[in-house]
Amino acid sequence: MWALQFTCIKLTQDQAGPYFTVWGPMLVATIFLLPLALKEFGKSGKSLKDIWIFIILVIFGAFPAQVLMTWGTQLSLASNAAILSLSLPVITALFAFLILKEKMNRMRWISFGIAIIGVILCSTSDIKNLSFDSKYALGNLIIFLAIVGNSFYNTGSKKILERYSPVEVVFFTYLFLVIILTPFVFHYEGDVFSRIPSFTFQTWTGMALLAFFHNFLSMILFFIALKKLDLIQAALSNYLIMFFGLPIAAIWLGEKLNSQMIFGGILIFASTLIITIVDYRMSKKKVGTIQ
């Protein structure tokens, strides 16, 4: 579902700008989540003062991840952004080690190694176009800060899942993110609202897929999984975006796949299976032995 994002952005880019493409589907997803979140929030007996933690997560995590990535890519190259984004699982694992006290074991190192080899095979074209020329330095720095923000958000979300449900985490994140993004949408892309009646079926399809699958269902499922897995295990799943993104783009947009990309994707998929199934079972078995 996350891998659909890139294809959906391609479907909407002719009629909607980057801010509206993020803001519009997220607003719809927030409305979807409203009754579910209010029901769970009311049952838990929390008060409004308990949601301050989401303001911190959004300001220092989700907002930079959304806005700085868009801004940085505009000041740099798409290939630079693609390669730098591959550091997300690694930085997330570092945050998990420092904040959550999670540890890397032999199986996790093996999984990360296999995944990185697969990523390199899939990213040959991006690597060839990679440029760290001084004129892209600011853009590259902003992209890196966006990735750090994303890692911080994932780590903070894992921590508060001990107290909040996945629905609450997604809803309150989106609520504050929509509030903060609204001025940017109206300032930079305010004219898009007058064009909404002329949106094509392709644009509406992209927006609908982003709202339901990318912003709504995928995030709920991710946080449900995050309650059961270590963040290091879940972080590696980000590489699966490339595994599924390549064939989706090939089927929907007619982009080409070569044997190297296919083999790299298989390695990424295998590494994810190792860390989420084999490592998870080993961890459960170890806990059972200790008990």
PEUR-V924613 format. One record per pair of residues at least 12 apart in sequence whose ideal C-beta (glycine too) atoms are under 6 Angstrom apart, sorted by the first residue. I is the first residue (numbers start at 1). J is the second residue. D is the distance in whole Angstrom. If there is no record, write none. Layout:
i: [I | I]
j: [J | J]
d: [D | D]
//
This chain:
i: [1 | 1 | 2 | 2 | 3 | 3 | 3 | 3 | 4 | 4 | 4 | 5 | 6 | 7 | 7 | 7 | 8 | 8 | 8 | 10 | 11 | 11 | 12 | 12 | 15 | 15 | 16 | 17 | 18 | 19 | 19 | 19 | 19 | 20 | 20 | 20 | 22 | 23 | 23 | 24 | 25 | 25 | 25 | 25 | 26 | 26 | 26 | 27 | 28 | 29 | 29 | 29 | 29 | 30 | 30 | 30 | 32 | 33 | 36 | 37 | 37 | 37 | 40 | 40 | 40 | 41 | 51 | 53 | 54 | 54 | 54 | 55 | 57 | 57 | 58 | 58 | 60 | 61 | 61 | 61 | 62 | 62 | 62 | 63 | 64 | 64 | 65 | 65 | 65 | 68 | 68 | 68 | 69 | 71 | 72 | 72 | 72 | 72 | 75 | 75 | 76 | 76 | 76 | 77 | 79 | 79 | 79 | 80 | 81 | 82 | 83 | 83 | 84 | 84 | 86 | 87 | 88 | 88 | 89 | 89 | 89 | 91 | 92 | 92 | 92 | 93 | 93 | 95 | 95 | 96 | 96 | 99 | 100 | 102 | 102 | 107 | 108 | 111 | 111 | 111 | 114 | 114 | 115 | 115 | 115 | 117 | 118 | 118 | 118 | 119 | 121 | 121 | 122 | 122 | 122 | 157 | 158 | 158 | 161 | 166 | 166 | 166 | 169 | 170 | 170 | 233 | 233 | 236 | 236 | 237 | 239 | 240 | 243 | 243 | 243 | 246 | 246]
j: [213 | 218 | 218 | 241 | 241 | 244 | 245 | 248 | 209 | 213 | 214 | 214 | 245 | 248 | 249 | 252 | 206 | 209 | 210 | 253 | 202 | 206 | 203 | 206 | 199 | 203 | 192 | 189 | 70 | 184 | 185 | 188 | 189 | 185 | 189 | 192 | 66 | 181 | 185 | 207 | 207 | 210 | 211 | 215 | 174 | 178 | 215 | 178 | 211 | 174 | 211 | 215 | 216 | 174 | 175 | 178 | 216 | 171 | 167 | 167 | 168 | 171 | 165 | 167 | 168 | 168 | 172 | 160 | 172 | 173 | 176 | 176 | 153 | 156 | 176 | 177 | 152 | 149 | 152 | 153 | 153 | 173 | 177 | 180 | 146 | 149 | 146 | 149 | 150 | 142 | 145 | 146 | 146 | 142 | 139 | 142 | 143 | 146 | 138 | 139 | 136 | 139 | 140 | 131 | 126 | 129 | 130 | 140 | 143 | 126 | 126 | 130 | 143 | 144 | 119 | 147 | 147 | 238 | 235 | 236 | 238 | 151 | 151 | 154 | 235 | 232 | 235 | 151 | 155 | 231 | 232 | 155 | 231 | 230 | 232 | 279 | 275 | 271 | 274 | 275 | 267 | 271 | 239 | 268 | 271 | 267 | 264 | 267 | 268 | 239 | 260 | 264 | 242 | 261 | 264 | 169 | 226 | 231 | 227 | 220 | 223 | 224 | 223 | 219 | 220 | 275 | 276 | 272 | 275 | 272 | 268 | 272 | 265 | 268 | 269 | 261 | 265]
d: [4 | 4 | 6 | 5 | 5 | 4 | 4 | 6 | 6 | 6 | 6 | 5 | 6 | 5 | 6 | 5 | 4 | 5 | 5 | 6 | 5 | 3 | 5 | 4 | 6 | 5 | 6 | 4 | 5 | 5 | 5 | 6 | 5 | 6 | 5 | 5 | 6 | 5 | 5 | 6 | 6 | 4 | 4 | 5 | 5 | 6 | 5 | 5 | 4 | 6 | 5 | 4 | 4 | 4 | 6 | 6 | 5 | 4 | 5 | 5 | 5 | 4 | 5 | 6 | 6 | 6 | 5 | 6 | 4 | 6 | 6 | 6 | 6 | 5 | 4 | 5 | 6 | 5 | 5 | 3 | 5 | 6 | 5 | 6 | 5 | 3 | 5 | 5 | 4 | 5 | 5 | 4 | 4 | 6 | 5 | 3 | 4 | 6 | 6 | 3 | 4 | 3 | 5 | 6 | 4 | 4 | 6 | 6 | 5 | 5 | 5 | 6 | 5 | 6 | 5 | 6 | 5 | 5 | 4 | 5 | 5 | 4 | 4 | 5 | 4 | 5 | 6 | 5 | 4 | 4 | 5 | 5 | 6 | 5 | 5 | 5 | 6 | 4 | 5 | 4 | 5 | 4 | 5 | 5 | 4 | 6 | 4 | 3 | 4 | 6 | 5 | 3 | 5 | 5 | 4 | 6 | 6 | 5 | 5 | 5 | 3 | 5 | 5 | 5 | 6 | 5 | 6 | 6 | 5 | 6 | 5 | 5 | 4 | 5 | 5 | 6 | 6]
//
